[in-house]
């Protein structure tokens, strides 16, 4: 029997990369997983893959995390299909150019809308139910860019600093409520977004981040893993 049998999870940005890896891992441990992203075709492929695996259940729901109404509707569908959400993984994100000098205001706005507002909309959509039940786990996927800023990552790094700040504040707000918060900051992961980045060492795999999520959510109820930073060796 899987460690997460009977648990209901939502994974945002689940159509590829880290999000897809997290969804697969949660489902392999028996969870029912709601898959969200803007690409319904890719979500349906992952939904079918999880069903064929036969360990967990999946439901694909097309969602724009920058749209509050979309997020609320997605959680409503999750509740109708599986029940109250136990685990909410805020993974959806935009990683664009992000320099201030470029003047690419639309790119800044996309990152702010998805990386910051999307996180808050996701939390807002499930937190009342979690507080009412005195149980639940919010996982926020940040980045090592939330610790370190390069000359080309100013705005992106700012959004990931914000994700860490939200996580730290939430952990304090929710102390002794039964609702746990974990912030996970990955280093370079081998995904479509990082294909053009050359490193002198092996990049992390999506499964490495997924296993960290499972580690955090399977701790005893009195244990809150606040922050995990994962880097290539």
Helices and strands as residue ranges (DSSP letters): E 8-12, H 17-28, E 32-37, H 40-53, E 57-62, H 68-81, E 87-90, H 105-111, I 112-117, H 118-133, E 136-141, G 144-146, H 154-173, E 179-186, G 192-194, H 206-217, E 227-230
